Structure formats: C-alpha cells, structure tokens
Amino acid sequence: MCEIVELAKPDLKALDKNSEYYDPKATEQNPRWFAVTVGKPVALPNFVTLAEMRTNTNLKDMLLLRKGQRLSVQPLAEEEFKCILEMGGLPFIRLPKKACALISNQVKNLDKNAEVYVIGSRADCLKRGGDIDILIISNVFSSDNKRDLRFSLEDMLGEQQIDIAVYKDKTPPFVQLTLNTAVKI
C-alpha cells in the first residue's frame, strides 16, 4: 500500500513518440493519460485478495468493490484503510501491542477513567521514525503523575523520547485537532 503524495498530472510519456506508452490521440490540450506521485510503498505481511475484501462487511461501501470499478488508484476512507491494514497483518499504529498495553496500564494505574491515545507519527503506519507521543485525557492526572509516568515508561520501553500531553477534557483546539488522527489504546 502507498499514499498519493501529489495530485494527478498529465502523463508526458503518452506524448513521447519514443515511449512505449505513446498515445497518438493524446495532446497537450487533451492529455488522456494522467499519473500520480506515490510515497514509499508499505508491504503488508499478508496478501489481501479482492475476494477477501468483498466478504468483509466493513468494506461494503468501498469504491473499489462497487460494480463496474477497475483495479486502479482509488481513494479509501480512513476506516477502510485501517481495515485493509488489519486484514493484511499490519497494525495501523507503529507501536508494538505490548508497548501499547504497558502504556495504557501505567496510565490506568494512576487514573482508571483516563483515555489514552498515541498521537503524532507513531499513529500512522506509513511514517517512519519519531518519538512516542501520548495524549491523556484525565481529570486527576497531575504534573507529578506525568513526570513519574515518563520515567516509568522510559525504564520499561528503553531509551526512547516520550512526550506526554495531559488535558482534563477534549475541548481545547489542540486536543480536537489531534484526535482526528489519534489512535486510542
């Protein structure tokens, strides 16, 4: 799987008479063929077939599976994307399940009602690198709890940069914006 990183533009190979993709009906005014720029592909551990996608009810509205559609570059809703990643054996979040459970458990030990999210680049399987960014929604978390949590996680997860943001509720603009791409753990 890969992400489209630049919008479609005319494929100039269709205008090049020496190209195997030359199309005599294509002109600069009517290019007929377009190309997109894609990011680095991510290989799924398990191959996902069209037949498997058709039987998954979470993908029932996916454009690719509609009658008359061709296998091509097509948009995916975020939930469809996550579903395909899961079917292919690739978690949407770039943090091992064990680390997610450890983080969540450490937070829940301090506030059982807290909501815990992974945010930033670790919440996107197509990105690489990055520190571990955690968003906590809690009415009782203090700055001392935050400091202790960071030290505890660094001891358990090893030498990694861990950033923790704590908010009492979801109303601040930063939280609202962040929750659009956050992954709850």
C-alpha positions in Angstrom: 0.0 0.0 0.0 1.1 3.5 -0.6 -0.1 7.1 -0.2 -0.7 9.5 -3.0 1.6 12.4 -2.2 0.9 14.6 -5.3 -2.3 15.1 -7.3 -2.7 13.6 -10.8 -1.0 15.4 -13.6 -0.7 14.7 -17.4 1.5 11.7 -18.1 4.0 13.1 -20.5 5.1 9.6 -21.7 1.8 9.5 -23.7 3.1 12.4 -25.8 6.6 11.0 -26.3 6.7 9.1 -29.7 9.7 7.1 -28.4 7.9 5.9 -25.3 6.2 2.5 -25.1 3.3 4.5 -23.6 2.9 6.8 -26.5 -0.7 7.5 -27.4 -1.2 9.2 -30.8 -4.6 10.6 -29.7 -3.1 12.4 -26.7 -2.2 16.0 -27.0 -1.0 18.7 -24.6 -4.5 20.2 -24.6 -6.2 16.8 -24.2 -3.7 14.6 -22.4 -5.9 11.5 -22.0 -3.5 9.8 -19.5 -2.6 11.0 -16.0 -0.1 9.9 -13.4 0.1 10.4 -9.6 3.1 10.6 -7.4 3.1 7.9 -4.7 5.0 7.8 -1.4 7.2 4.9 -0.4 5.1 1.7 -0.5 4.5 -0.3 2.6 4.4 -4.1 2.2 1.6 -5.9 4.0 2.8 -9.1 5.8 -0.3 -10.9 4.4 -1.6 -10.6 0.9 -5.2 -9.3 0.8 -7.3 -10.6 -2.1 -10.2 -8.8 -3.8 -12.4 -11.8 -2.8 -11.4 -11.3 0.9 -12.2 -7.6 0.7 -15.6 -8.4 -0.8 -16.6 -10.6 2.1 -15.6 -8.0 4.8 -18.7 -6.1 5.8 -16.5 -3.2 6.9 -15.6 -2.6 3.3 -19.1 -2.9 1.8 -19.1 0.8 0.7 -15.5 0.8 -0.7 -15.4 2.4 -4.1 -13.1 -0.3 -5.5 -15.7 -3.0 -4.7 -18.5 -1.4 -6.5 -19.8 -2.9 -9.6 -18.1 -1.6 -12.8 -15.0 -0.4 -11.0 -11.5 -1.2 -12.2 -8.5 -2.1 -10.1 -6.7 1.2 -10.1 -5.7 4.1 -7.8 -8.8 4.9 -5.8 -9.4 6.8 -2.6 -10.1 5.0 0.7 -11.9 6.2 3.7 -9.8 6.1 6.8 -11.8 3.2 8.3 -11.4 1.2 5.0 -7.7 1.9 5.1 -7.4 0.7 8.7 -9.5 -2.4 7.9 -7.2 -3.4 5.0 -4.1 -2.9 7.1 -5.6 -5.1 9.8 -6.6 -7.8 7.2 -3.0 -7.6 5.8 -1.5 -8.1 9.3 -0.1 -4.6 9.6 -1.3 -2.6 12.6 -2.3 1.0 11.9 -0.3 2.1 14.9 3.5 1.9 14.8 4.0 0.7 18.4 4.0 -2.9 19.4 0.9 -4.2 21.2 2.9 -5.0 24.3 4.1 -1.4 24.4 0.6 -0.1 24.0 -0.7 -2.3 26.7 2.2 -1.2 29.0 1.5 2.5 28.4 -2.3 2.1 28.9 -1.8 0.0 32.1 0.6 2.5 33.6 -1.9 5.4 33.0 -4.9 3.3 34.2 -3.0 2.6 37.4 -3.0 6.3 38.1 -6.5 7.0 36.7 -8.7 4.1 35.7 -11.0 6.5 33.8 -8.3 8.1 31.8 -8.4 8.0 28.0 -5.0 7.2 26.4 -4.1 7.9 22.8 -1.0 7.5 20.7 -0.6 10.7 18.5 1.9 12.0 16.0 3.9 9.9 13.6 3.5 6.7 15.7 -0.2 6.8 15.0 0.5 6.5 11.2 1.9 3.2 9.9 3.1 5.0 6.7 5.5 7.2 8.5 9.0 6.3 9.9 10.9 7.2 13.0 9.7 9.6 15.5 9.3 9.7 19.3 6.4 8.3 21.2 3.7 10.9 21.7 0.9 10.2 24.1 -2.2 12.2 24.8 -4.0 11.6 28.1 -7.5 12.9 28.9 -7.8 12.8 32.7 -9.4 14.9 35.4 -7.0 13.7 38.1 -3.6 13.5 36.4 -1.1 15.9 37.9 2.3 17.2 36.7 3.9 14.8 39.2 2.0 11.9 37.7 3.1 12.9 34.2 6.8 13.1 35.3 6.6 9.7 37.1 4.8 8.2 34.1 7.5 9.4 31.7 10.3 8.0 33.9 8.4 4.7 34.3 7.8 4.3 30.6 11.4 5.1 29.7 12.6 2.4 32.2 10.2 -0.1 30.7 10.5 0.8 27.0 14.2 1.7 26.9 15.9 4.9 25.9 13.2 6.5 23.7 12.0 10.0 23.5 8.5 10.0 25.1 6.3 13.1 25.0 3.1 13.2 27.1 0.3 15.7 26.8 -2.3 15.7 29.5 -5.7 17.5 29.3 -8.7 17.5 31.6 -11.2 17.3 28.7 -11.4 17.2 24.9 -12.4 20.8 24.3 -9.0 22.5 23.7 -8.4 23.1 20.0 -5.1 21.1 20.1 -6.9 18.1 21.5 -9.7 18.4 19.0 -7.2 18.6 16.1 -5.1 15.8 17.5 -8.0 13.4 18.0 -8.6 13.4 14.2 -5.5 11.2 13.7 -5.0 9.7 17.2 -5.2 6.0 18.0 -6.9 5.1 21.3 -5.0 2.4 23.2 
